[in-house]
Amino acid sequence: MVRFFTAVGILAICSCMTEPLPAGQTISVGTVNQGYLHDAVRLANRGDGYRRARPMESTRYGTATLVGAIERAAREVADAFPGGYPLRVGDLSNPHGGSHSRHRTHRVGRDADLLFFARDAGGLAANGDGWLRFDRFGLATLRDRVFRFDEARNWHLVRTLVLDDQARVKWLFCSNELKARLLRYAARYEHSPRAVVRATWILHQPSRGDPHDDHFHLRVGCASAERSLGCREQAPHWPWLSDPARKEGTDANIAASDSHLVRWLLAEEHVDQRRHVGGRGFGSAAQPSVVASR
C-alpha cells in the first residue's frame, strides 16, 4: 500500500512538470490568484505621466503587457491634460509573483492598482496624497479636505486602456456608482462608440470583497506566446482580443454587437464639446486639450 501511494505521488509530480521556461522571457505562469512570475519587467518609480504610490516597496513587477499598458496610458493622459498631477500607481506584483500580503490576486504580474484622478472643491486638478473613497456623488474627504472625482481624466485613462489592443485589458474593476459616472461622461463627450462599448463591459464592480471606490484595479490577459508556457486566463474572452487559434463563446460576441447600448448612451448626447462645455461654465481644466477622436 505504501509503495502504491509512493508511485501515485511520483506520477502526480511528473505530470505537473513542464519544460524549463526560456531565460530572458517574461512569462506569467498560472492564474491571477495562483501562480508566479518568470523574469518580470520592473516598473520604474517615476515615468512620463505617472509615479508609484509606494516607491519603497518591491511590488512593482509585471509582464511586459501590463507595464507597457500603464506607461502608455499615463503618458496619453498627461499629454491630453498638461499641467495636472501624474497618475499614481499602486501595487503590481512581487519580483517573482506569488502570494501578496494585501491581495488575493496580484500573483502573476497581470494586475495593477491605479488610483483615481481627483479635483479639489474648486474643480482644479488635485493630489489626494492618499486613497480617496468616492461616493455615488463623486465626492471624497481626506483630513477635512473635499475632493471630486475627475470624470474627464479618469475617462481618458479608461478609453486609452480599452482601445489599446496591445494592453489586452480584461477588467478595470471599480464601483458601480463610479462606473455610472464615467459612462455618463462618455455619453456626452466620447467620439468613439467602440470605446463606450468596451468600457461598458470591462468596467466592473467585483462580486466579492472591496467595491473599488478608491482605485481602478487593472487586469490584463496573457500574451499569445505565454499561453503555451503556462499562462492561464479565466473567462470572459472578449472578442476584440480573440486569437485566431481560439474559438470564442457566443456570449462574448454580445458585447461587440450591442447596438442598442450604444444608441442609448450616445443618442442626442453627442454635442460639440467646446460649445457644450462653455454653455455649462466648466473650466478648461475639466476637458482634454485635444478632443479624443480615436
N, C-alpha and C positions, 0 to 999 in steps of 0.2 A: 504493500500500500504506500509506504514511504517512497519507494522507487517510482511508483506511478505518479504521485504528486510532484516529485522532483522532475520527472520527464515533462509533465504538463507545464511546469514553471519555465523550463528551458525553452519549450516550444513557444510559449507566450512571449518571452523576452525576444526570441529570434524573430517572431512575426512582427514585432514593433520596430525592429531595426531597419534603417534605411541607408542608402549610400551616403558617404560623407558630403556635407554641404560644401559647395565651392568657396574657396577662400576669396576674400575681397568683394563678395557679392552680398548685398543686404537682403535678408530674407526674413519675413515674418512667418514663424512656424506655429501652427495651431490656430485656435480661435482666440477672440479678443479677451476671453476670460480664462483661458487655459493654454499656455504656450510660452514661447520665448522668442528672442530677437537675435539674429545672427548678423554680425558685422554691421552694427547700427550706424545710422547717419546722425551726426550731432547738430543740434540747433544752437546757433550762437546766442549769447546773452542779449545782443542787440543786432538789429538789422534795419534795412530800409523800411520804415513804417511800423516796426514792432519792437518790443522789449520783453524780456521774460519777467514774470511776476515774482518768481523765486530764483533769482540768479545764483544763489549759493548752493542750491540743491542739484542733484545729479539727474533729476527726472527731465531730461532734455533730449532724449534719443527716440528716433523713429525710423520708419522706412523712408526711402527717397521720395516716394509718393506723398507721404504726409508732410515731410519737411518742405518739399517744393511747393505744396499747396499753400502752406502757411506763408511762406516767403512771397509768393506771387500775389496772394490776396492782400496781405498787409501793404505791399508796395502799390497795388492798384488803388486801395482806399486812400493812402497818403497822397497819391497823385491827384485823385479826384477831389480831395478835401485838404488842400495845402494849409499848413499852419495849425492843424489840430494835434491832439495828443496821439501818440502811437498806440497801436493795438497791443494789449497786454496778454501775453501767452502764459497759461498756467502749466500744469503737468502734461508731459508726454509719457514716456516710459523710462525705466532704468536702463543702464548701458546694455544689459543682456536681457532685458524684459523681465518676465516672471512676476511674482506677486508684488503688489503695491500697497503701501500702508493706508492710503486714502481712497483706494478704488477697488471695485470688484473686477474691473476691466483694466485697460491701460497696460496689458501684459505683453503685447506683441508688436508694439510700435505703430499701431494704426489708430490710436486715439489721442486727442489733444483737447485741452480746455482753453477756450478763448473768451476772455472777459468782454462784457458788453461795452460799447462806446456810450458815453454819458455826456449830458449837458448840465449846466448849473441852472438855478432857478430863473436866471435871466435869459436862458437859451443859448449861452455861449458854450463851446466845447470845454469839457471839464475832465479832470483826472480824479476819479473817486478815491484812488490810493487805497483801495480795499475791494472786497467782494460785495457789490451793491445788489440787494434783493429788490427787484422792481415788482410792484403790484399791478393789478389789472388796469390801473390808470396810468401806468408808465412812470410811477414815482418811487423814489427810494430815499432813505435818510441814513446818514452816517455822521456821528458826532455832531448832531444838531444842524447839519447841512442837508439841504434838499437837492436831489438830483433828478433829472428827467432822462428817460430812455431816449437815446438818439436814433430815431427811426431811420433817418437818412443814411448815416454812416453804417449802422447795423444792417440795413437792407443792402447797401452797396457791398458789404462783406459777403452777405448771403448770396447775392446774384453772381458775384465773382467766383465763388466756390462752386456753385451748382452748374455754372456754364463752363467751368474749366474741366474738360474731359480728361486731362492728364491727372487731375486730382482724384478721380474715381470716388466721389463723395457718396457714402452710403447713407449717413444720417447726420443731421445737425439737430441735436437734442436741445429743446428749450421749452418753456412752459406754454400751455395753450393760450394764455392771455397775451403773451408777448408774440407768439406766432400770429395771432389775430391782428395785432398792431402792425406787424411787418407786412402782412398781406393787404391790409387796408392802405398802407402807404404805397405798396407796389401797384395796387389798382389805380391809384391816381397818377403815378409818375413813371412807372416802368414801361419801356417801349417794347420789351421782348416777351411775348406770350410764353415762349419756351422757358424763360427764367421763372415766370409765375407758376407754371405747371410743375416744374421740377421742385421748386421751393415748397409748394403746397404738400407734396409727398415727402420730401426729405426732412423738412422741419417737423419735429415730433416730440411730444412730451412722453418720457418713458413711463411705461405702465407700472413700474416698481421704483421705489426709492425717491430721490430728490427730483422735484419737478423741473429743476434747472431754470430758476428765475433769477440767477445771478451770473450765468455764463452760458455760452454755447459749448456743447460737447461735440466736437468734430470727429467723425469716424470715416475712414477711407477703406476702400476694398483692397483686395490682393491685385498686384500687378500680374499680367498674364504669365510671365516667366516664373513667378513664385508658386503658382498653383501646383505644378508638378513636383515642387520641392517641399511641400507640406503646409502651404498657406491655405487656411480654411475659412470660407465665408458662409455666414448664415443668410437665409432669405431676408428681405426680398432681393431679387436680381433685377435692377432697373433696366429697362430695355435700351436706354441710351448708352449704357455701359456694357452692352452684350458683347460676347466674344463669338466669332463665327463657329467655334468648336462646341459651343454650349447652347442647347435649345432652351429658350426662356419659357416659363409658365405663362399661360394665357392671362392670369390675373394681373401680372406686372404690366401688360400692354394697355390696361385701362388707364394708367397714369399718363401715357403719351397721347391718348386719343380722347381725353375728356374735354371735348369742345364746349360742353355746357358750362364747365367750371370756368374756362377762360372767358366766355361771353359774360358770365355773371360778374366776374371780377373786373373786366375791362369796359363793359358797356357804359357809355356816357360818362365815364370817369377819366378817359384819356384826353386830357386837355393840354393846351400849350403850357409848358412848365413855367416859363417866366411870367406869363400873364396870370396864371393861377396863383403862383407864389406871391406876386406883387399885390394881387387883389386881397389876399388874406393877411398881408402885412408881415410875412415871415422875413427874418433877416437872411442875408446871403449865406451866413454860416450854416443854415439849415439845409442847403442844397449843394450838390456837387458842382464843381467849376465847369465840368464838361458833361453835357447831358448824355446819359448812358443810352447807347443805341444798338448794342450787340444783341 
